[in-house]
Amino acid sequence: MKNRLIPVIMTAALTSVLTFFVAARFFGNADIAVIGDKTKAIPVNYVNYPGNVVASTPPADFQPAAEAAVQAVVHIKTKTNGRQIVVRRPTIFGDIYQDMFQPPQMGAGSGVVVSPDGYIVTNNHVVAGADVVTVTFNDRYTTDAKLIATDPSTDIAVLKIDGENLPYMEYGNSEDVRLGQWVLAVGYPLTLDATVTAGIVSAKSRSLGINRTQSASAIESFIQTDAAVNPGNSGGALVNTKGQLIGINAAIASPTGSYAGYSYAIPSNIVKKVVEDIIDYGAVQRAYLGISYMDLKQATPDQVKELGLDRNEGVYVANITDNGAAQKAGLRTGDFITAVNGTPVNSAPQLLEQIALYKPGDNISITYTRNGKAIKTTVQLKNIDGTTKIVKSDAPARVLGAKLRSLNSNESGAYNLDGGVLVEDIEEGLIAAQTGMKKGFVITKVNDTPVANVDELQAAVAAAGDKLRFAGIYPGTQGLYYYGIQL
């Protein structure tokens, strides 16, 4: 048996030697990966080799931010007292006006405590026209709130409650908000208790046109998120993962009235400035650059081509106000504003947001291009009246392009009215564009709802649908006059 195995073993050995000889002959000095050989060895790495992996941060923990936020977000409930209203009923013989009683109405929303002594910020549309406002904290503590002032241009309102060492939320810097950043929406939706939802920032500097129903000088530069927001969330907090307030939830894009994918918040930098102005001065100190603008979304295809809106960055200056801040600083029609105090602006909402952060009298740096050349200048901002003076809390309101004020008692008596709103001036806006209303007109009804003062008029406009109908008188003339507006 052994004699039979010896030839087999010798054949196998000879075959191995021959194979090695042939390989060496044909492959020459080719590199061979041999463990332990340091010469030209093939790299071997673990699967998490840093050169092959994109660095990422672990998922955020929302618990600390959520638990802190719900302590400072309150449930707001409003009550509007019952009142007599006049209803217009069209007939084949003409319109018939009938007195009717409007029962008390209830409303609800959310608010954010922004100081330990009880200042609360919410939306103007949450408290507009309310006779009674109450707030309830997460621990069920409930108290009445006083309305300090509102700013329809930004849809902000400030309330005050009595208290000390109240839980409150610190402002974050909305300029630091970035696309894809995690955010929390905190409020009281659908009559539920305090509710927290999460999402990401999906866009910035969005303009919806929704504030134009409340103010002729609307300011919109919303933070868009996909955090779920529903009716009742208005006035609630948009919070970053540090628990800081970076926005006030104000609107949703929805075909049904309930959450459908996108929600919108007023940036905290605008909120902070408006709230501080109201607390310090009783009215918002709004600054104006003194231009009218045009951006790519507003322009027709012919304008885009003619003005070069698709070839230039920034906001196109379509017109300059005489003796305005921009004109005095040397800007002209046709310039493109590209930055405010070093912050780039590429759309009208971005420009409005930046200007809204300053007061009349503030000096800001404006960067613009003219004929392709970049120029930087200093602009002293002005108020709506073209001065740098502080605007008092009793300054006339501006709604839909009209300068308005409430009638005083002497005027009401002379006109035999229970109240009304005097149109002091007609400026650029929907009233000028769609009606023949003139200065001196006294508005007594909006959509057949009596209005005795500017606050009631603003509330009626905010509550209206897509149409407005103003009724009133011209002192010294006979009869009622009517003006209709399509919003």
For each residue, the residues with C-beta under 8 A, 3 or more apart:
1: 4 5
2: 5 6
3: 6
4: 1 7 8
5: 1 2 8 9
6: 2 3 9 10
7: 4 10 11
8: 4 5 11 12
9: 5 6 12 13
10: 6 7 13 14
11: 7 8 14 15
12: 8 9 15 16
13: 9 10 16 17
14: 10 11 17 18
15: 11 12 18 19
16: 12 13 19 20
17: 13 14 20 21
18: 14 15 21 22
19: 15 16 22 23
20: 16 17 23 24
21: 17 18 24 25
22: 18 19 25 26
23: 19 20 26 27
24: 20 21 27 28
25: 21 22
26: 22 23
27: 23 24 30
28: 24
29:
30: 27
31: 39 40
32: 37
33: 37 41 42
34: 37 41
35:
36:
37: 32 33 34 41
38: 41
39: 31
40: 31
41: 33 34 37 38
42: 33
43:
44:
45: 49 52
46: 49
47: 52
48: 52 53
49: 45 46 52 53
50: 53
51:
52: 45 47 48 49
53: 48 49 50
54:
55:
56:
57: 60
58:
59:
60: 57 182 241
61: 64 241
62: 65 66 182 184 196 198 241
63: 66 67
64: 61 67 68 243
65: 62 68 69 184 239 240 241 242 243
66: 62 63 69 70 184 186 196 239
67: 63 64 70 71
68: 64 65 71 72 169 243
69: 65 66 72 73 169 184 186 196 237 239 243
70: 66 67 73 138 186 194 196
71: 67 68 137 138 167
72: 68 69 112 113 167 168 169 237
73: 69 70 110 111 112 113 138 169 186 187 188 194 236 237
74: 110 111 112 113 120 135 136 137 138
75: 108 110 111 135 136 137 188 193 194
76: 108 109 110 111 120 122 126 127 133 134 135 145 159 188 235
77: 106 107 108 133 134 135 136
78: 106 107 108 109 126 127 130 132 133 134
79: 104 105 106 107 130 131 132 133
80: 104 105 106 107 129 130 131
81: 104 131 132
82: 101 102 103 104
83: 101 102 450
84: 99 100 101 102 450
85: 99 100 101 102 448 449 450
86: 97 98 99 100 445 448 449 450
87: 97 98 99 100 448
88: 95 96 97 448
89: 95 96 97 98
90: 94 95 96
91: 94 95 96
92:
93: 96
94: 90 91
95: 88 89 90 91
96: 88 89 90 91 93
97: 86 87 88 89 448
98: 86 87 89
99: 84 85 86 87
100: 84 85 86 87
101: 82 83 84 85
102: 82 83 84 85 105 449
103: 82
104: 79 80 81 82
105: 79 80 102
106: 77 78 79 80
107: 77 78 79 80 126 130
108: 75 76 77 78 188 191 232
109: 76 78 122 123 126 127 187 188 232 233 234 235 236
110: 73 74 75 76 122 126 186 187 188 232 233 234 235 236 237 249
111: 73 74 75 76 120 121 122 126 135 159 235 236
112: 72 73 74 120 121 122 169 235 236 237 245 248
113: 72 73 74 118 119 120 166 167 168 169
114: 119 120 121 168 169 171 245 275
115: 118 119 166 168
116: 163 164 165 166 168
117: 163 164 166
118: 113 115 160 161 162 163 166
119: 113 114 115 148 158 159 160 275 279
120: 74 76 111 112 113 114 135 145 158 159 160 161
121: 111 112 114 156 157 158 159 235 248 271 275
122: 76 109 110 111 112 126 127 156 157 159 234 235 248
123: 109 126 127 155 156 157 234 235 248 250
124: 127 128 150 151 152 154 155 156 157 214 462
125: 128 155 214 234 250 462
126: 76 78 107 109 110 111 122 123 157 234 235
127: 76 78 109 122 123 124 130 133 147 150 157 159
128: 124 125 150 157 458 459 462 463
129: 80 455 456 458 459 460 462 463
130: 78 79 80 107 127 133 147
131: 79 80 81
132: 78 79 81 144
133: 76 77 78 79 127 130 144 145 146 147 159
134: 76 77 78 142 143 144 145
135: 74 75 76 77 111 120 142 143 145 159 161
136: 74 75 77 140 141 142
137: 71 74 75 140 141 142 167
138: 70 71 73 74 193 194
139:
140: 136 137
141: 136 137
142: 134 135 136 137
143: 134 135 161 162 163
144: 132 133 134 161
145: 76 120 133 134 135 159 160 161
146: 133 159 160 161
147: 127 130 133 150 157 158 159
148: 119 158 159 160 278 279 282
149: 157 158 278 282 283 393
150: 124 127 128 147 156 157 158 458
151: 124 154 155 156 157 274 278 284
152: 124 155 211 214 215 218 397 399 458 462
153: 211 214 215 217 218 219 284 286
154: 124 151 211 219 266 270 271 274 284 356
155: 123 124 125 151 152 210 211 214 250 266
156: 121 122 123 124 150 151 248 266 270 271 274 275
157: 121 122 123 124 126 127 128 147 149 150 151 235
158: 119 120 121 147 148 149 150 274 275 278 279
159: 76 111 119 120 121 122 127 133 135 145 146 147 148
160: 118 119 120 145 146 148
161: 118 120 135 143 144 145 146 166
162: 118 143
163: 116 117 118 143 166
164: 116 117
165: 116
166: 113 115 116 117 118 161 163
167: 71 72 113 137
168: 72 113 114 115 116
169: 68 69 72 73 112 113 114 237 239 243 244 245
170: 243 244 245
171: 114 244 245 268 269 271 272
172: 176 240 242 244 245 246 268
173: 176 246 268 269
174: 177 223 246 247 267 268 269 270
175: 269 343
176: 172 173
177: 174 181 183 201 204 223 240 246 247 267
178: 181 201
179: 200 201 202 203 204
180: 200 201
181: 177 178 200 201 240
182: 60 62 198 199 200 240 241
183: 177 198 199 200 201 225 227 238 239 240 241 246 247
184: 62 65 66 69 196 197 198 227 237 238 239 240 241
185: 196 197 198 199 225 227 228 229 233 236 237 238 239 249 263 265
186: 66 69 70 73 110 194 195 196 236 237 238 239
187: 73 109 110 194 195 229 232 233 234 235 236 237 249
188: 73 75 76 108 109 110 191 192 193 194 195 232 233 236
189: 192 195 228 229 230 231 232 233
190: 230 231 232
191: 108 188 232
192: 188 189 195 232
193: 75 138 188
194: 70 73 75 138 186 187 188
195: 186 187 188 189 192
196: 62 66 69 70 184 185 186
197: 184 185 227 228 229
198: 62 182 183 184 185 227
199: 182 183 185 202 225 226 227 228 263
200: 179 180 181 182 183 225 226 227
201: 177 178 179 180 181 183 204 223 224 225
202: 179 199 224 225 226 262
203: 179 206 223 224
204: 177 179 201 221 223 224
205: 221 222 347 349 350 353
206: 203 220 221 222 223 224 264 349
207: 220 221 222 348 349
208: 211 220 222 251 253 264
209: 212 218 220
210: 155 213 220 251
211: 152 153 154 155 208 214 215 218 219 220
212: 209 215 216 218 400 430 487
213: 210 461 462 464 487
214: 124 125 152 153 155 211 218 399 458 461 462
215: 152 153 211 212 218 398 399
216: 212 398 399 400 401 402 427 428 429 430
217: 153 286 384 398
218: 152 153 209 211 212 214 215
219: 153 154 211 270 352 353 356
220: 206 207 208 209 210 211 349 352
221: 204 205 206 207 267 270 349 350 352 353 356
222: 205 206 207 208 250 251 264 265 266 267 349
223: 174 177 201 203 204 206 238 246 247 264 265 266 267
224: 201 202 203 204 206 262 263 264
225: 183 185 199 200 201 202 238 262 263 264 265
226: 199 200 202 261 262 263
227: 183 184 185 197 198 199 200 238 263
228: 185 189 197 199 259 263
229: 185 187 189 197 233 236 249 252 259 263
230: 189 190 233 252 258 259
231: 189 190 234 257 258
232: 108 109 110 187 188 189 190 191 192
233: 109 110 185 187 188 189 229 230 236 249 263
234: 109 110 122 123 125 126 187 231 249 250 251
235: 76 109 110 111 112 121 122 123 126 157 187 248 249 250
236: 73 109 110 111 112 185 186 187 188 229 233 248 249
237: 69 72 73 110 112 169 184 185 186 187 245 247 248 249
238: 183 184 185 186 223 225 227 245 246 247 248 249 265 268
239: 65 66 69 169 183 184 185 186 243 244 245 246
240: 65 172 177 181 182 183 184 243 244 246
241: 60 61 62 65 182 183 184
242: 65 172
243: 64 65 68 69 169 170 239 240
244: 169 170 171 172 239 240 268
245: 112 114 169 170 171 172 237 238 239 248 268 271
246: 172 173 174 177 183 223 238 239 240 265 267 268
247: 174 177 183 223 237 238 265 266 267 268 271
248: 112 121 122 123 156 235 236 237 238 245 265 266 268 271
249: 110 185 187 229 233 234 235 236 237 238 263 264 265
250: 123 125 155 222 234 235 264 265 266
251: 208 210 222 234 263 264
252: 229 230 258 259 260 262 263 264
253: 208 260 261 262 263 264
254: 257 258 259 260
255: 260
256: 260
257: 231 254
258: 230 231 252 254
259: 228 229 230 252 254 263
260: 252 253 254 255 256
261: 226 253
262: 202 224 225 226 252 253
263: 185 199 224 225 226 227 228 229 233 249 251 252 253 259
264: 206 208 222 223 224 225 249 250 251 252 253
265: 185 222 223 225 238 246 247 248 249 250
266: 154 155 156 222 223 247 248 250 270 271
267: 174 177 221 222 223 246 247 270 271 353
268: 171 172 173 174 238 244 245 246 247 248 271 272
269: 171 173 174 175 272 273 353 357
270: 154 156 174 219 221 266 267 273 274 353 356 357
271: 121 154 156 171 245 247 248 266 267 268 274 275
272: 171 268 269 275 276
273: 269 270 276 277 356 357
274: 151 154 156 158 270 271 277 278 284
275: 114 119 121 156 158 271 272 278 279
276: 272 273 279 280
277: 273 274 280 281 283 284 285 359
278: 148 149 151 158 274 275 281 282 283 284
279: 119 148 158 275 276
280: 276 277
281: 277 278 284 285 390 391 392 393
282: 148 149 278 392 393
283: 149 277 278 391 392 393 395
284: 151 153 154 274 277 278 281 391
285: 277 281 359 360 383 390 391
286: 153 217 356 360 383 384 391
287: 355 356 358 359 360 362 381 382 383
288: 321 324 325 355 360 381 382 383 384
289: 324 325 326 351 355 366 379 381
290: 320 321 324 325 326 327 382
291: 317 318 319 320 321 324 326 331 337
292: 317 318 319 321
293: 315 316 317 318 337 348 351
294: 298 299 303 307 309 315 316 318 348
295: 298 299 309 315 316 347 348
296: 299 304 309 310 347
297: 347
298: 294 295 348
299: 294 295 296 303 304 307 309
300: 303 304
301: 304 305
302: 305 306
303: 294 299 300 306 307 309
304: 296 299 300 301 307 309 310
305: 301 302 308 310
306: 302 303
307: 294 299 303 304 316 334
308: 305 311 312
309: 294 295 296 299 303 304 312 316
310: 296 304 305
311: 308
312: 308 309 316 336 369
313: 336 338 344 346 369
314: 336 337 338 339 345 346 368 369
315: 293 294 295 336 337 338 345 346 347 348 350 351
316: 293 294 295 307 309 312 334 335 336
317: 291 292 293 320 326 331 332 333 334 335 336 337 368
318: 291 292 293 294 333
319: 291 292 333
320: 290 291 317 324 326 327 331 332 333
321: 288 290 291 292 324 326 327
322: 327
323: 327 328 386
324: 288 289 290 291 320 321 327 328 382 386
325: 288 289 290 328 329 379 380 381 382
326: 289 290 291 317 320 321 329 331 366 379
327: 290 320 321 322 323 324 330 331
328: 323 324 325 379 380
329: 325 326 366 377 378 379 380
330: 327 377
331: 291 317 320 326 327 335 337 366 368 377 379
332: 317 320 335 370
333: 317 318 319 320
334: 307 316 317 370
335: 316 317 331 332 368 369 370
336: 312 313 314 315 316 317 368 369 370
337: 291 293 314 315 317 331 340 345 351 366 367 368
338: 313 314 315 344 345 346 367 368 369 374
339: 314 342 343 344 345 365 366 367
340: 337 343 345 351 354 355 364 365 366 367
341: 354 364 365
342: 339 365 367
343: 175 339 340 354
344: 313 338 339 350
345: 314 315 337 338 339 340 350 351 354
346: 313 314 315 338 350
347: 205 295 296 297 315 350 351
348: 207 293 294 295 298 315 351 352
349: 205 206 207 220 221 222 352 353
350: 205 221 315 344 345 346 347 353 354
351: 289 293 315 337 340 345 347 348 354 355
352: 219 220 221 348 349 355 356
353: 205 219 221 267 269 270 349 350 356 357
354: 340 341 343 345 350 351 357
355: 287 288 289 340 351 352 358 364 381
356: 154 219 221 270 273 286 287 352 353
357: 269 270 273 353 354
358: 287 355 362 364 381
359: 277 285 287 362 381
360: 285 286 287 288 381 382 383 387 388 389 390 391
361: 380 381 382 388
362: 287 358 359 380 381
363: 378 379 380 381
364: 340 341 355 358 378 379 381
365: 339 340 341 342 376 377 378 379
366: 289 326 329 331 337 339 340 376 377 378 379
367: 337 338 339 340 342 374 375 376
368: 314 317 331 335 336 337 338 374 375 376 377
369: 312 313 314 335 336 338 372 373 374 375
370: 332 334 335 336 373 375
371:
372: 369
373: 369 370
374: 338 367 368 369
375: 367 368 369 370
376: 365 366 367 368
377: 329 330 331 365 366 368
378: 329 363 364 365 366
379: 289 325 326 328 329 331 363 364 365 366
380: 325 328 329 361 362 363 388
381: 287 288 289 325 355 358 359 360 361 362 363 364 388
382: 287 288 290 324 325 360 361 385 386 387 388
383: 285 286 287 288 360 386 387 388 389 391
384: 217 286 288 391 398
385: 382 389
386: 323 324 382 383
387: 360 382 383
388: 360 361 380 381 382 383
389: 360 383 385
390: 281 285 360
391: 281 283 284 285 286 360 383 384 395
392: 281 282 283 395
393: 149 281 282 283
394:
395: 283 391 392
396: 403 404 405 424
397: 152 403 404 405 454 458
398: 215 216 217 384 401 402 403 404 427
399: 152 214 215 216 402 404 454 457 458 461
400: 212 216 429 430 431 461 468 485
401: 216 398 426 427 428 429 430 431 432 433
402: 216 398 399 423 425 426 427 429 431 437
403: 396 397 398 423 424 425 426 427
404: 396 397 398 399 421 422 423 424 443 454 457
405: 396 397 421 422 424 454
406: 419 420 421 422 452 453 454
407: 411 412 415 417 419 420 421 422 442 453
408: 411 412
409: 412 413
410: 413 414
411: 407 408 414 415 422
412: 407 408 409 415 417 418 419 420
413: 409 410 416
414: 410 411 475
415: 407 411 412 420 442 473 475
416: 413
417: 407 412 420 442 444 473
418: 412 450 452
419: 406 407 412 444 450 451 452 453
420: 406 407 412 415 417 442 443 444 451 452 472
421: 404 405 406 407 442 443 444 451 453 454 457
422: 404 405 406 407 411 440 441 442 443
423: 402 403 404 426 437 438 439 440 441 442 443
424: 396 403 404 405 439
425: 402 403 439
426: 401 402 403 423 431 432 437 438 439
427: 216 398 401 402 403 432
428: 216 401 432
429: 216 400 401 402 432 433
430: 212 216 400 401 433 434 485 487
431: 400 401 402 426 434 435 437 483 485
432: 401 426 427 428 429 435
433: 401 429 430
434: 430 431 484 485 486
435: 431 432 470 483 484 485
436: 483
437: 402 423 426 431 441 470 483
438: 423 426 441 474
439: 423 424 425 426
440: 422 423 474 475
441: 422 423 437 438 472 473 474 481
442: 407 415 417 420 421 422 423 472 473 474 475
443: 404 420 421 422 423 446 451 457 470 471 472
444: 417 419 420 421 450 451 471 472 473
445: 86 448 449 450 451 469 470 471 472
446: 443 449 451 457 460 461 464 468 469 470 471
447: 460 464 467 468 469
448: 85 86 87 88 97 445 469 471
449: 85 86 102 445 446 460
450: 83 84 85 86 418 419 444 445 456
451: 419 420 421 443 444 445 446 456 457 460
452: 406 418 419 420 456
453: 406 407 419 421 456 457
454: 397 399 404 405 406 421 457 458
455: 129 458 459
456: 129 450 451 452 453 459 460
457: 399 404 421 443 446 451 453 454 460 461
458: 128 129 150 152 214 397 399 454 455 461 462
459: 128 129 455 456 462 463
460: 129 446 447 449 451 456 457 463 464
461: 213 214 399 400 446 457 458 464 468
462: 124 125 128 129 152 213 214 458 459
463: 128 129 459 460
464: 213 446 447 460 461 467 468 487
465: 487
466: 486 487
467: 447 464 484 485 486 487
468: 400 446 447 461 464 484 485 487
469: 445 446 447 448 482 483 484 485
470: 435 437 443 445 446 482 483 484 485
471: 443 444 445 446 448 480 481 482
472: 420 441 442 443 444 445 480 481
473: 415 417 441 442 444 477 479 480 481
474: 438 440 441 442 477 481
475: 414 415 440 442
476:
477: 473 474
478:
479: 473
480: 471 472 473
481: 441 471 472 473 474
482: 469 470 471
483: 431 435 436 437 469 470
484: 434 435 467 468 469 470
485: 400 430 431 434 435 467 468 469 470
486: 434 466 467
487: 212 213 430 464 465 466 467 468
